[in-house]
Amino acid sequence: MPRSTSLSPALILRTLVAWGITLLLFFPLGWLALTAFKTEMQAIAVPPLLQFSPTLDNFREVQLRSDYLLYATNSIITSVLSTLLGLAIAAPAAYSMAFFKSRRTKDILMWMLSTKMMPAVGALVPVYVMAQHSGLLDTRLGLVIVFTLSNLPIMVWMLYSHFKDIPHEILEAARMDGATLWQELRLVLLPLGLGGLASTGLLCLVLSWNEAFWSLNLSSAKAGTLATLIASYSSPEGLFWAKLSAASLLAIAPIVVFGWFSQKQLVQGLTFGAVK
Amino acid sequence: MAYLQLHGIEKFFGEHRAIKGIDLHIEQGEFIVFVGPSGCGKSTLLRLIAGLESTDGGRLMLDGRDITDQPSSKRDLAMVFQSYALYPHMSVFENMSFALKLAKVDPAVIRDKVERAARILNLGPYLQRTPKELSGGQRQRVAIGRAIVRAPKVFLFDEPLSNLDAALRGQTRVEIAKLHRELGATTIYVTHDQVEAMTLADRVVVLRDGQIEQVGTPLELYDRPANQFVAQFIGTPQMNVIAGSQLPAQPGWDLPVGGFVGLRPEHLSLCPPAQGQLRGRVELLEALGAETLIYVGTPEGAQLVARQNSRSSLKAGDEVGLQIDLEAAHLFDAQGRITRTGQAREALSH
C-alpha cells in the first residue's frame, strides 16, 4: 500500500512560501538571461516580451566593443591568484591559532575582523597613492595584492573555525607516530581540513570575482576585471539593456558554473563534524 | 640505571606551577600508573614525557639518551589517547600502519605486523573499515593496536578507558593487563580511577597538586600509606579518618595533638552497643552480596564505614557498637603526615 502523505495546510503554505522566495531570488537572474538574447528594441518593449526569436548579436557586440576575453582573463587571474595567495597566508595563521592557542588569539581574531568594519572608501586615497608610487596602478599584481588583503580576515576566520573542529589529539597522535610537521600537515591536517579549505577558497574566489570597488578605482583598460567591463556599459548616452545583460551574463557565467561543480565541497565543508 | 628517568621536571602554565620538580625512575618492562584527583597534573606529566608539552625545567632520560629537547616524533614513544584520536580519513589498517609507513618500513613487513596486532586485538575482520564504522570498544582497540605495531620504547596511556561503559571498561582493563604480560613493554598509564591503578600497576605513583605523594606497589600504598591523602585516595570505600578527640584514648597510641586516626573499613567490626570502643547508629546498609558495607554515625559526629564479609540483619536506625582493630589503625598528625603505620592482620600472618 503506498504511504499516504497528508497534505497538511502547514506543508502547503511552507511549500508555497519556499517557491515564492526562490522565484523572487531567481527572477532578476532569469530576466537577465532572457534580456541578453533580445534585441535592444525587444529589451525595452512594454509590455515585456516573453516570446521572441533569440539572437547572439549582443554577445558578438560585447566582444567587439570591449574585448570580453581580456577582462575575463583578468578576472580569472586576479581571483585565482588572490585566492591561492590568501590560502597560503591564512592556512598557517589559522593552524597556529586553532592548535597553539595563546592568551591573545581571540583578540587577534577580533582585530582582524575589525579591519573589515571600516568602509573601503576610507582607505581609498592612501591605497591609491601607494599603488601609484609602486607602479601597481592598472596592473593585475596590484589587484591581486588588494583582493588578497581585503579577503584575508574572512579567510583566517573561516579556516580557524574549521580547524577548531578538528580534535587536536589527532594531530598529536600523528606527532607521536613520528610525523614531521610537514607530514602532519600533508597527511592529516590537509585531508581533514580539505572541506574547510575548499569552501574558504570558493568563497574568496567568488568575493574576488565580484569585487568592484577596488577594481573600478585601481584598474582600467589593461588590468580591468569583468566588474569594470559591466560598469562601462552604463554610459552618459544611456543604458543598452540587452548588451548590458549580455555582458553581465558573460561575467557571472564562469563563477556560476564553478559554483555548480563545487557544491559537494561546499556542503562537505559546512558539515564536517566531530570524530568521537 | 633506570630505563626512563625524570629529574626535577617542572611545568608552568602562565603563573601556575603545574608540575613541581618531579623525580621518578622507571625500570624497563614496568607498568607504572599515575593516579590522582583531577587537576593533580597526571595528564600534564604524561604529555611532558610524550613531548606534547615542553618542560620548563629538569631532564628526561630514556634508555640512556637525553630526550628533554627532542620532538615527540623522535622520542619513539606511543600514546593511546582518551578520545582515541584515530585518523578519521584512514581505514583501520592505515591507522595502524601509519607510523610504520612514516618510518619507511617495507610494505610486506608492515602488513605482517599489522595483521599480527589485529589478531591479538581481534580486529582482523575490521581492517578495511573506517573508525566511523566501529563501536567505542573497537576504536579503543584500534588505538591500542596503533601503539603496539610500532613496538615503541614506552607505551603511554592517557585515561584510555574513561569513554567506555562500565562492563567494557572492566573487560578492556583485563585485556590491557594481559597484553602487558605478553609484550612486557614499559608502560605509563594515567587514570583517576584507583581501581584501575590497583589492578594494573606494578607501581603506582600518587600525585597531588603537581607533586608526587607516594610511589609504591598497590599493596604498599594500601597497607603503608605515606600520608592521609594517599591513605584516603587508595581503597574503596575510603579509609575512615576520625579526629583523635572523637575516640577514647587507647593504650600504646602516641597520638599527636590534633591528630587523626585512620581505619580501613575491614578493621572495624560491629558488636552489641555496650561493647566496643565506639557506639553509634546505623545510617545506611549496602548489601553487595559477598560483603556488606555498614555506614555508622557516632554521637560525636564521626561518620564511619565498616565492611563485613557476611550478610547483616541490621537496619538503618539500629544502635550498634564498633570494635576497632587497634593494631591496624594508622595515626596521622595534624598535617596529615603518618606517625604510626597500622599492622594489618594479613600482613602479620606471614
Interface residues (C-beta under 8 A of the other chain):
Chain A: R103 P167 E169 I170 E172 A173 A174 R175 M176 D177 G178 A179 T180 Q183 L187 V188 P191 L192 V275 K276
Chain B: G14 A50 G51 L52 P71 S72 S73 K74 L77 A78 M79 F81 Q82 S83 Y84 A85 L86 Y87 P88 H89 F98 A99 L102 A103 P131 K132 R146 R150 N163
